[in-house]
Amino acid sequence: MAIQTDVDMEALDGILSATPDIDSGDLIYILQEIQTAYGYLPRPILSEMSNRTSIPISRIYGVATFYEQFHLAPHGKHTVRCCRGTACHVRGAQSVSDAIARTLKIEPDQTTPDMLFTFETVACLGTCFLAPVMMVDDDYYGHLTADKIQDILERYT
């Protein structure tokens, strides 16, 4: 039975036909390809993938929710990640996070209505020497203060 959805299945068709003999060992690669094609992992696509590959939907969701790289909701063009690790926390990460939320007018784990930014807080960015630190896409910004946030984010508009 076909899934009724507004999501175009064409990209999924291409991904699955390019990976013959799919098994659960291919799951991360396939999820990466789906996210590249759709910008996130649409639920109807994951259900259809499960139907076509016989990989249980619980296994698909288990992987998709375990790895932070995967998104189950539409994601903004730019991802802003603010570190909340110990080094960043003691050096003022909360005021940086608050400034990001104020500037973007969204809370962590939300996306701006124009789909330009998604704001996330993360346990660690691995750059404690830059604390407090945030990333915008692949760009690191360290030794931050709340008053630097607006100027940095305006570079991405």
Protein Blocks (a to p, Z undefined) as FASTA:
>chain_A
ZZddfbdfklmmmmmmmmghiafklmmmmmmmmmmmnopacfklmmmmmmmnopafklmm
mmmmmpmkbcfbdcdfbdcdddfbfklmmnopmmmmmmmmmmnopaehiacfklmaccdd
dfbeoiamlpccddehjaccehiafklmmmmmmmmZZ
